[in-house]
Amino acid sequence: MSIGAVTHHRTMADRFREVVRFLGVGLGATALDMLLFWGLVGILECNETAGYLIGFYTSVICRFFFDQRYTFRNDRANTAIQLRAYAAACTLTALIGIAAFHAALWAGFPPLAAKIASIPLVTASGYMLFRRVVFTRPR
């Protein structure tokens, strides 16, 4: 059973518009994430992993409502259930991102560049998880 099913046929144009909305919302969330990371790590000299996670989860919380109502247009579903599924999906993407971030640090990237290097993998995995698990639609 899907968590937030909407019944209508989707065309390629619908999918394209959804991906564009996802990337637009993601751009705003990424800007918030990067600003927090830079402030915590670059200015306040916090631990890099803690700065990564604080920025990531703050942007995720803000992003949930935009994804639910705007990106995936799925606001008729049970928000509490979707929020739990979203948190689980974001935890998985955070783990993927932390792994990519630390791999980039290990490869010699400075912290901000390592954070930027993790973004494409987090974006791709996030879209697939949000579309297939959190904001599902029947086929």
N, C-alpha and C positions, 0 to 999 in steps of 0.2 A: 504494500500500500504506500502510496506517495504521501509525503508530509504536506505538501501544498499543491494539489493538482488543479490545473486549469484545463478545461476541455475545449480546445479548438486546434485546427490544423495550422501548422507553422510552415511558412514558405522560406526559401533561402534568404529572401529580402528581410523577413522577420528575424531570422537568425543573425544576419549581418547587423541589423540595427541593434539587436540585443548585445552583440559583441562590442559594438561602438559605445553603447551606454555603459557596459561593464568597464571598458577601458577608460571612459571619461570619469566615472565614479572612482575607479582605481587610481587615476591620476591625482585626484583630490586627496584620497586616502594616503597615497604614497607621499604626497607633499607634506601632509601632517606628520606621517611616520618619520620622514627624513628630517623635518624640522625638530621634532622631539629628540630623535637620535643625536643630531648635531648639538642641540642644546645640552643634553645630558652628558654625552661623551666629550664633545669638543670644548664646551664651556665649563660645565660643572665637574668634568673629569670622573664621571661614574664608570663603573665596570662596563666594558663593551657589550657583553652578553645581556646584562641587565638593561642597558640602554636599548639594545635591539628589541628585547621582549616588551618593554614598556611602550616604546613607539609603535610596535606592531599591534599589540592588543588595544591600545587607545584608538588607533585608526580603524581597527576591526569593529569595535563597538559602535563608532560613528557610522561606519560603512554599512552595517547590517540593515538599518532602516532605509537607506538609499537603495541597496540591492533589492530588498523585499518590495518596496513600493514603486521604484523607478526602473531599475535594471531589469528585473525579472517579472515585474508587475504581477505580484503574487500576494496581495495584501488581504485576500479573503481567507487565507489559511490560519491555523492556530499559531499565533506569534510565539507563545511560550515554547511550543514543540519545535518550531523552526529555529528559535534562538538557541536551543540546546544542540540541535543538529549543526547549526552554524558554528557554535563554539567548538564542537568536536572537529568539524572540517578545518576550522582556523587553527586548531591545535596541531593537526597533521601538517598543514601548510607552514606553520611556525617551525615545526621540527625539520621539514624539508629546507626551509630558509636558513635556519641555524646551521644545518649541515653545510649548505652552500657557502654561507658567510664564513664559517670556520675553515672551510677548504680554501677560500680566497685569502683569508688571513695567513694560513699555513703556506700558501704560495707566495707570500710576500706583499700582498696588497695592503695599503693603509686602511684603517677601519671604515672610512666613508666610502672608499672605492669597493671594499669588500661588501658593504651593505648594498651598493648599487648593483654589483655583480650578481647578487642573490635575487634581484627583482624579477627577471624573466621567468625563472623556474617557479617562483612563488605565484606569479600571475597566472601562468598556464595551469598549474596544479589547482590553484584556487578556483578558477573558472570551471574546470571539470568537476570538482567536488561540489561547488555551489549549484551548478546546473543539474548534476546527476543525483545528488543526495539531498540537498536542502530544499531547492526550489524545483522539484521534479514536475514533469508533465507527462501524462500518459502518451504512449506512441499510437 
